[in-house]
Amino acid sequence: MVDYLLDTNIVSYILKNRNLAVNRKLEEVRRLGKKVFVSCITYYEIKRGLLALNAG
């Protein structure tokens, strides 16, 4: 069984909906019932970036 760990760049692409290949792959992974994870570091970096956008 293969699971996936997403890095900050991939999560950013997903949030911005700019990378169709990544979105297609995630849809395929979901259909196959695989698990997708983000590390606590990626979570922090994404959260920090989103908070910075709202602060500006």
C-alpha positions as a LaTeX table, in Angstrom:
\begin{tabular}{lrrr}
\hline
Residue & $x$ (\AA) & $y$ (\AA) & $z$ (\AA) \\
\hline
Met1 & 0.00 & 0.00 & 0.00 \\
Val2 & 1.42 & 3.36 & $-1.03$ \\
Asp3 & 0.52 & 6.50 & 0.88 \\
Tyr4 & 1.47 & 10.06 & $-0.01$ \\
Leu5 & 3.19 & 12.83 & 1.96 \\
Leu6 & 2.65 & 16.23 & 0.38 \\
Asp7 & 5.21 & 18.99 & 0.68 \\
Thr8 & 4.50 & 22.70 & 1.02 \\
Asn9 & 4.81 & 23.44 & $-2.71$ \\
Ile10 & 2.29 & 20.79 & $-3.67$ \\
Val11 & $-0.19$ & 21.95 & $-1.02$ \\
Ser12 & 0.22 & 25.53 & $-2.26$ \\
Tyr13 & $-0.49$ & 24.42 & $-5.84$ \\
Ile14 & $-3.58$ & 22.57 & $-4.64$ \\
Leu15 & $-4.86$ & 25.58 & $-2.68$ \\
Lys16 & $-4.28$ & 27.89 & $-5.64$ \\
Asn17 & $-5.77$ & 25.27 & $-8.01$ \\
Arg18 & $-2.99$ & 26.02 & $-10.50$ \\
Asn19 & $-1.64$ & 22.56 & $-11.19$ \\
Leu20 & $-4.12$ & 20.36 & $-13.01$ \\
Ala21 & $-1.75$ & 17.38 & $-13.06$ \\
Val22 & $-1.56$ & 17.43 & $-9.25$ \\
Asn23 & $-5.32$ & 17.74 & $-8.95$ \\
Arg24 & $-5.82$ & 14.78 & $-11.31$ \\
Lys25 & $-3.34$ & 12.70 & $-9.33$ \\
Leu26 & $-5.08$ & 13.52 & $-6.04$ \\
Glu27 & $-8.42$ & 12.52 & $-7.53$ \\
Glu28 & $-6.91$ & 9.22 & $-8.68$ \\
Val29 & $-5.39$ & 8.63 & $-5.23$ \\
Arg30 & $-8.76$ & 9.34 & $-3.60$ \\
Arg31 & $-10.56$ & 6.91 & $-5.90$ \\
Leu32 & $-8.03$ & 4.20 & $-5.03$ \\
Gly33 & $-8.62$ & 4.75 & $-1.31$ \\
Lys34 & $-5.03$ & 5.77 & $-0.60$ \\
Lys35 & $-4.09$ & 8.10 & 2.25 \\
Val36 & $-2.61$ & 11.56 & 1.79 \\
Phe37 & $-0.70$ & 13.28 & 4.58 \\
Val38 & 1.05 & 16.56 & 5.28 \\
Ser39 & 3.83 & 16.91 & 7.83 \\
Cys40 & 3.55 & 19.23 & 10.80 \\
Ile41 & 6.17 & 21.45 & 9.13 \\
Thr42 & 4.10 & 21.74 & 5.95 \\
Tyr43 & 0.99 & 22.42 & 8.02 \\
Tyr44 & 2.79 & 25.22 & 9.86 \\
Glu45 & 4.19 & 26.76 & 6.67 \\
Ile46 & 0.80 & 26.76 & 4.93 \\
Lys47 & $-0.99$ & 28.13 & 7.99 \\
Arg48 & 1.65 & 30.85 & 8.43 \\
Gly49 & 1.32 & 31.82 & 4.76 \\
Leu50 & $-2.46$ & 32.00 & 4.90 \\
Leu51 & $-2.34$ & 34.10 & 8.06 \\
Ala52 & 0.16 & 36.45 & 6.43 \\
Leu53 & $-2.18$ & 36.92 & 3.45 \\
Asn54 & $-5.01$ & 37.94 & 5.77 \\
Ala55 & $-2.77$ & 40.27 & 7.74 \\
Gly56 & $-1.61$ & 42.21 & 4.67 \\
\hline
\end{tabular}
